[in-house]
Structure formats: structure tokens, C-alpha cells
Amino acid sequence: MTSAAHDEASADGDGGPALEAHHAEHESTGVENRKLAMWAFLSSEFLFFGALITNYLLYSSRDFAQGPTPAQIYDIPFTSVSSFVLLMSSLTMVLAHNAVSRGDQGATRTWLLATAMLGSVFLAGQVFEFTEFITLEGMTLRTNPAASAFYVLTGFHGTHVAIGVIMLLSLFGLSKRLGGLSDKQFLNLELVGLYWHFVDIIWIVIFTVVYLLTAVPGAG
Amino acid sequence: MTAIADRPTTIFRRPTAETGFWSWITSVDHKKVGIMYGYTAFIFFIVGGLEALLLRIHLASAESNFLSAADYNGLFTTHAVTMIFLVVMPMSAAFMNYLIPLMIGARDVAFPRLNALSYWIFLFGGIFLYSGLLFSGITAPTGVAGIPGNLDPTDTRSFGALPDGGWFMYQPNAGADFSPSTSLDFAVIGLQILGIASLISSVNFIVTFFNLRAKGMRLLRVPVFIWMTLVVAFLLLFSLPIIAIALFMVMFDRQFGTLFFDATAGGDPILWQHLFWLFGHPEVYILILPAMGIVSEILPVFSRKPLFGYAAIVFAGAAIGFLGFGVWAHHMFASGITTVAQAGFGLTTMTIAIPTGVKIFNWLGTMWLGRIKLKTPMLFAIGFIAMFTIGGLSGVTHSVVPSDWQQTDTYYIVAHFHYVLFGGSILGIFGGLYYWFPKLTGRMMNDRIGKVHFWLWFIGFNMTFAPMHWLGLQGMIRRTWRYDPSLEFWNQIVSVGAFVIAIGLLVFIYNFWTSKRRGEIAGMDPWDARTLEWAIPNPTPAHNFSVVPTVHTLDDFWHQKYDEDEEGRPVRKKEADDHVAHLGEIGNHPPVPVHLPNPSYFPVVMAAGLPLIGYGIIFHTSALGKALIVVGVLISLVALIGWGAEPLEEPHSPLAGAH
């Protein structure tokens, strides 16, 4: 009974061995609290990006007095490479997850770092892209609504990637400091992994819909 | 793996106060958080009410100069924003916080610290919104300036930079060109902050609902109020990101010169309307569904019958939630959307009357042939049904497009939404307050004064808002500072009604204050109620349930007390009184010690960073603004790290608990 009371109060989701007793006490989905919360949050994020992508699509099909529009200046080969880099980071994230479930702390740290590095390379690519667009092509936030929509959409995605990189580096630092990730921290890695895959999936949609489908052939 | 520590060391020492100021600031107890939500929202209710009284004093005469036009704009905007985001939503959140764990048989919500964080973000967001008062005219936002605003710049303002673009902030009127002062920035960023609070609570409540129900409480044994909070949580989860994007777009337009809503550069102001109402219509149900849930709890108790058609009410609530996402353009029939869209949205608007009608008939069916006890909560519940039905019917008239064109932007609309928001939400919420007051305080509200309160409100409410129907049909437009003198008579009736409501509120405050200190002791189960929260003592002990309950039926507590005879009438069990007394005994003296989450500084510290970031964005052109952004981010970041390093509860030995 004492342990049951304990589980109840520790519902903030520390996972671990307390979990089984916890389930015995409640009608539950069987999904750990924090993981369920992350799924709920990500479902909200889909609408966040859905609204941003819709904005862009609305404006991308219009003509503006002042140019250029993003579709006229996309560098598809370059963005393809940076998209590939981001997608590979999902692979390394899976490898990190796999390593920690095998209890291989060294490999976990390696793959966490690799994921963060790939994310950073993607961000660097985005900074490069923005700089090119602004300085060479003369398309700023204030050029036309399509440009505004493009920068705000990709900027928010980049912010999400940056937050993901910070979370990955935090896990890496935590593992370094504590000598590894315990059973309780395992869930943290899973949550970061969910978030990271989400950010990648959104990028697949953005790259396909915002870049490939609206790009003007022969431009860039 | 044995060498691996679970957590690094923490930043602050754990707060230890159990009473007094700091115990509230650092509390993560859902009951304390709920009470803080309630008091804060009540203070905003008084502020929003005073704003309404000022507006009504002004409008008592057709050519009044009581308020300047600029102040009038500021007051009607702030009145709306306050009542929607700082009163009805947080008052509903107060009930959700306090009651969800109690009604599902849990010791707290799934994430107690996140719950406290929601409250603090809400409080700071509300203060941020109102802090525009202090900043009048310090700087105008950058952006595309040069075009004069919508009012004479020499117009005097007594209320500083209160937001003045209407709560819907239509573009381009609320854009930088036509509203160049900082006032709207406080609204735009303030609402963004409040949205974060709501998003966090919605995730928290969803997880609590799905993972923390007591053993045996299957989905169709969950009380209707809890079901409605789940629907609301999903509505928030899916509508808040849309308004977040829309507010970001306005913020970027106003602060950083993007062109989303600038028609001269090819931007699309109608897009704002779509995004705003795609959030705004689900928001309407976010405001009304909790009150519907409260009424669904009150009616069976005071009719001494089970809720008629429990499953139908639950599914109708869910259906309202789904349909609520498909009707937004009925707010935009006059904005030039295509005929097909008008017909489509007219039809979906009509269909939403079906689940709403299902609920109304179920409530009536609950009362039908019941042994009705007309206590104050029941009066409020019946008042809710009557007033909400009127508001709902005038709502259906909006689905008839040609009729809607006539009504758009007239007082008819004002009448409609006050019937659903005041006659609906507020009456429901106050009924709930009378009903659960013994749960909060252990004492009863004075029933006679409560009835005086009800009748003052019921009469004052109808005096205030019923004449608005015909004023609107006679052509009195909304948000008007001047109107035709032929409409003066009914406007004076309306203004008198507003003061009757104010007197009713004073009666309530007196009743609340005296009952809280000297009210009759409630004891166990004062209403002979049906749901789990009444199976524990009043006021609720800190640990909620001494023994986590096991549920066998819907209305489990009722069935612990009552059997049925051959004709289905309830017969009180012989042992019922002993059983309830026994529950009270156990409830106050848990057989084994219960460990609760420890208080924490981090929620309030983390929330404190957000308004600083908000001020920083408004004044981002100055060095101080940039510094504020950095400081705000740092404060929240430090709190985040400390939060991660601090366990929810201090370790305790299982052996110690056995003593």
C-alpha cells in the first residue's frame, strides 16, 4: 500500500520499476505519462506547422509587385543535400536509442553527439541559405508576403531543430557527468527521439511541398 | 549500471513552507493551484465588470462624452479580452484543476509542477496584458509607419495603452499602420503567453484523464464534467497552435515588417479572419463546455435521479467538439467569401444545433419527474438551461446567411454571445461554485442570500441583454461610441440592468466572505451527491484519498448509499449513514502515510521569464529591450535546468512509511 501511494504521487512520470504497481492502481492506457504528453504535444505541433505551411502555399501562388519570391530562387540541389543530412540524423537518433537499450553508454554518447552534429550542419545550411537569399538575391522578410511566409515557416522549423540540438547536447552532457544514462533517463532519450523524428518528418513535408512543388523550373 | 546516478544535484534548496505566502507560491497541489486560478479569475471578473459599467454609463445617453472615443475603444476591447481569456477560461480551469483528480479518484494531476507552471504563466500573462496601462505612448512599434491611425491622434486617453482593436484584432485595422501605439502589442503578446498556459494544461489534463482514473472507472463511468474537460483539452490542443501562428504573424508584421496582412504589398487581411476564427469558434466551445459539464453534475443531484441519457450527453459533447472545427466561416459571412462557402458553413452551423439540442433535452429529461430540490446551485443550473437555450436559438439564426448579413456587427450579436457566455458559462460556473463551496471550505454557502444573488442576476441579466436583441434588429451597430437618439430608451434600460448585475455580484461577494468564515459546517456529503469527490471529507484533505477508490458503476458513490426498489426508485440502504461516517473517518486518518509531491520554486521562476521576453520584443529596437529578451530567456532556462535536476518528491524510505 505504501508503495502504491508512492507511485500515485510520483505520477510526474519517473518511469522505472514503480510503473507496474502504478498500472495496477489505475485504469491506464499503459503508455507512460510523459510519453503520452509528448504525443499530445506533437499532435498540437502538427497544426502549428500545418498553419505555417498553408500560409506559405496561399501566398506562393500569387503575383507580387516586388520580387523575387522564394520559388524563383530556390537552390534545390543544395537544399536536397541539407535535407539528406537531417534525415540521416534520424538514423543516428535510432542508433543512440538502440545503444542505450543495450546498455552501451559509450555508443549512446557517440550517436547522440552525431545526431546533434548533423542537426547543426543542417542549421548551418539554413543560415547559409538565408544569407544567400538576402545578400545575393535581395529577398528579405519585407520583400513580399511569400518571402515573409517562407522565412517565418523555415525559421520556426530551424528554431525547432535548434531546440532539439540543445536537448541532445543536454542528454550528452548528462550522460558524461553521471557516467551514463540510468533507466529513468532512458525515457528522456526516448522523448527527445520522438521530438527529433517529428522535426524530421515536418521537414520532409516542407521540402516536398514548399520547395519541390512550388519551385519554378530552371530558376535558382 | 549501479554506478549511474539518477539525477544531478539541484539549484535551489527545496522550499519547505507548509502554510502562508510561500506555501502558495511554491505549491504544486492541484487544489491550491485551482483555488489560485479561481481567486485570480475572480479579480479579473471584477475588473472586466467595472469596464462594462463604464461602457454602460457612457452608452446611457446617445451623445455622451463620458468616455473619449479612444478610451471607449480601449475599454470594450479589454472588457472582451478580460472576460474571455482572464475570466471564463481560468474560472473553468479552476474547476478542472480542483475537481479532475477528485472526480476520477486520483491524488493529483499527471504533472503537478506543470500544473503550477500553467497557473503562473496565466497570471503573468494577464498582468502583462494589463501592463499596457503603464506604457502609454512610450514608443510606437517599428514597421510600416506613416499612415495615421483610426482615431484623431489628439483624442485624449485616460486609460493609457489599453488594447483597442477589438478582441478579434481584425487586420489591417489592428496592424501597425492603423494602430501604431504599443497597445495592441500588449494584447498580441499577452494572448500568446496565455496560450502557452492553456496548452500546457490541456496536455496535462489529457494525460491525467487517460492514465490516472481510479481502478474500475472505465471510460463510460467518468463523470460528465470530466468528459467535457477532455473535449475542451483537445479543442485547446488543436486550436491554440493556429491562433499562435496567427498572433506570430501579426507580431512579425507589427515588429519586424513582414507583409502578411498588408494589402498594399499583396498581403491578405482575410487570411487573418480565417485563422482567427479557426481558433475563435472552437474557443466558443472551450468557454461553454465546462459549464455544460458543471450543470450536468448539478442537475442529477438536485433532481435525485441519474443523468438522463449519460452516454448521449458525452457523445453530444464530443460531437460539438468535432463540429466546432467546421463552422468558423459563419463569423465571416459579410467578408465576401464565396456563395458555396456561405451555404456550406451555414449548413454545418445548423448541424451543430443537433448535439446541443440533445444535451438540452437530456437535462430536461433529468429533471422530469425528479424530486427537485430548489437549492441555489439548482437555480443557477435551471437558469443556465433557459438562458443558454435562448442564446443557442439566436445562434441558429446566424446560420441563415441573408439574415446574418443583417445582424453582422449589430447589438443582436452582442445579445447572442452574452446569452451564451454570461447566461451560459457564468451562470454555470457560479452554480458550480455554490455546489462545490463545501468541498473547498467545509462550510455551506448561505442559501437564502444565494437565491437573492441568483434572482438579482437573472433579472439584471435579462434587463441588460434582452433589449440588445431588438436594439440590434433596429440597426444599432456594435462598438459604437455614438448612436441614434431614438434608441436611447432601451439603452438606458440596458445600463440599469448592468448595475443590477453589479449589485448581485456584491451580494455574492458578501455571501462568499461571510459563509467562508461563519457558514454552517457542511460535514460529509451535504448534498446527498453521486460522484467520488463527495466520498471524502470536506474540506478536501491534502492527500485527497486515503485509500485510492475502486469504482464499480457510474455514480459510484450514490450506489454505495442507495438500492433500487422494484419500480426503480432509489431506497437508501440501512447502513448508508454509517458507511458515509466511516468514509469520513478514514478520509481524515489515512491508514498508511501518503507521500505527496514536494513544493517547488521552479514553476513560478520559469513563468517569470516569459513577460520579460514579451517586453523585450515590444521594445526590441532599444538596447534595454534586447537585454530584457536575454534576461528573460536566461531566467526560464535556469529554471528549466533546475526543474530537470529536482525530483518531484524527496526520496523516502518505504520502511519509514510502515511505522
Interface residues (C-beta under 8 A of the other chain):
Chain A: M1 T2 S3 A4 A5 H6 E8 A9 S10 A11 D12 G13 D14 A24 E25 H26 E27 S28 T29 V31 N33 L36 A37 A40 F41 S43 S44 E45 L47 F48 G50 A51 L52 N55 L58 Y59 R62 D63 F64 A65 Q66 G103 L141 R142 N144 P145 S148 A149 Y151 V152 F156 L174 R177 L178 G179 G180 L181 S182 D183 K184 Q185
Chain B: M1 A3 I4 A5 D6 R7 P8 A106 R107 D108 V109 A110 F111 P112 R113 L199 S202 V203 N204 I206 V207 F210 N211 L212 R213 A214 K215 G216 M217 R218 L237 F238 L240 P241 I242 A244 I245 A246 F248 M249 F252 F256 G257 T258 L259 F260 D262 A265 G266 G267 D268 L271 L275 V548 P591 V592 P593 V594 H595 L596 P597 P647 L648 E649 H652 P654 G657 A658
